[in-house]
Amino acid sequence: MYYSTSIFRKAGLDHLYSAYASLAMWLVYLTFSLISMSLVDRLGRRVMLLLSHSGMMVGMSLFTVFMVLSGQYAVDWAKYACIGSIFLWMAFYTTGSSSVSWFLPSEMFPQEARTAAMTWISVLSSGCSVMTSFLFPLLVLVLEEYTFLLFVAAIAMGTVCIISTLPETKGMTIDQIQILLRHRFKQ
């Protein structure tokens, strides 16, 4: 998201349209943040995260394909498909991974550990953002259009973690979640 304008430029858009595409991407973010609020209690946290990860993998994979078509093969329409695939990725990211990951941890930890857990989660999230911000330009130099396949792989690994470890907490109290987690991780 930080490098969106330069990514759109690399896809073949001129400076003005790259800026417009970046602005529109943030509008997609805002719109799907609002949609996410209405879906999370109806669908459940685990379902939202799994849907989010699935859509993000599709969006980022399509983006990689369109970047290759736009860059290596100079297919003119592919630069517009890049925008669409990033919007698709952003919609799915915002609907689950961006929103659920900030309140789900508060449901997973008992009251006495919640403050420390949320602080560490914030530190981890910020640390990963800083690391990604610094490494991204270097990765683009080495991997070019294929850089985004690393993100697809990371999303896939996150999906495996969600499937294997995260229980659904929809409609459960904090105490019920704690009992479920204790039972689940004793085995």
N, C-alpha and C positions, 0 to 999 in steps of 0.2 A: 504494500500500500504506500510505503514511503517513496518508492521509486516509480510510481505509476506513470508519471508524465514521461520519464525517460524510457520506460518499457514501451509505452505507446509510440514514442518516437522511433525506437528500434524496430517496431512492427511495421513502420512505414508511414505513419501519420506525420503531418507537418506540426510545427510547434503549437499553433493555435488550436488545431483539432485535438492534439494530445492533451492540452490543458482542459478543453471542453470534456473530453472523455474522462479525465481524472475527476473533474467536478461531478459528472454524471455518476461515476463510480461511488462517490461519497453519498450521492442521493440514493443510490441503491442500498448502500449501507444503512442510512437512516430509515428508509422505508421498511427494510426487512428486519431492522431492530424492533420497530413498532409491531410488525406482524409476529415476531418471535414472542413478544409478551403475551399475546393472546393464544398462542399455540402450546406453550410449555406445560401448562397445567392440564390441558386436554390430551396431549400426546404422551407426555412423560419425558423425563430427562434423557434416559438411555435411548429411546426412540429418536428423539430430536438430534442427539449426538450422532447416532448411526446414519440417519438421513443426511445430516450435515456432511459427515465425512464422505459418504457415497457421492453426493453431489459435488463436493470439492474435488474429489479425485477425477470425476468426469470433466468438470470445468477446467482443471489444470492440465489434464491430459490433452483435451481439445486445444487449449491454448498453446501447448507445445507443438502440436501438429500444425496449427495455423502459423505459428512463428517460423517453423521450418519452411512451410510453403511460401510465406511472405519473404523470408530472408534468402534462403538458398535457391529457391525456384522462381522468385520474383512474381508470384501469383498475386495480382493486384487486389482481388476481392478478399484475400486472406487477412489483410490488415483490419478490415471491418469485422471479420469473424473473430479476430483476436479480441476486439472490444467486447463482442457478445459473449465470448467464453470467459473473459474476466468478470463480466457482470454476472454470469451464471455462478462462477466460483464465489464471488462476493455475496450473492444472495444466499447461497448455502452456508457459507462461512458465518455470516451474520445470524442466520436463523438458528444455528445450533452452537457451534464451537465458540463463537465470540460471546454469546450471551450466557449459555448454560454453564460454561466453565467458570464464571465468576460467582454464581450463587450455589452451585452444586456442592462445592467443598464445605460450605457452611452447614450443609445438611449431613455431611459425612463424619464430622468430628464432634465429640462431646463438648459441652459448654466450657469445661476447664482447659481444653486444648484448642478451642476454636480460634482464639486471637493469634496464638503462635502459628497455627496452621495457615490461617489466611495471610499472615505476614510473610511466611515462607513461600506461599504460592505466588504472592505478589512479587517477591524478590526473584523467584524463578521465572515468572512471566516477563518481567522487565529485563532480566539477564538474557533470556533467549531473544527478546526483541533487539537488544543492543548487539548481541552477537550476530544475529541475522543481518542487521543494518551494516555492520562492518564487513562481514564475509560476502554478502551478496555481490558487490561489485567485483570482487576477486573471482568468485565462482563464474560470473558472466564472462569474464575475460578468458577463462579456461574452457568452460562448457558451452558457451554461447547460448543458442536456443534451447539446448537440452538441460540447462540449469534447473528448469522447473520440474523435471523428472525427479530431482532430489526431494522436492516438496511433495510430490505424489507418493514417493516411497515413505516419507515421514508420516503422511496422512494415513497410509495403509498400515503402518506399524501402530499408530494411534487407534485405528479401527480394531485391530487385533486385541489391543489392551482393553478397549471398551467391551468387546464381546467376551473376553475371558475373565474380566475382574469386576466390572461395574454392574451392580444390581439396579433394577428399576426402583426408584423411590417415590414414584407418583402416588399421591394420596396417603403416604405414610408419615407418621409423626417422627420426630428426631429419635425418641426412645425406641421405636420399632426399627428404624434404620440401624441404630447402634446394635441392637440384638441380632439383626440380620447380618451385619458386617462381622460381628464377633463369631457367630456360628459359621459363616462362610470361610473365614480365614483360619479357623481352628483346624479345619479338615486338611 
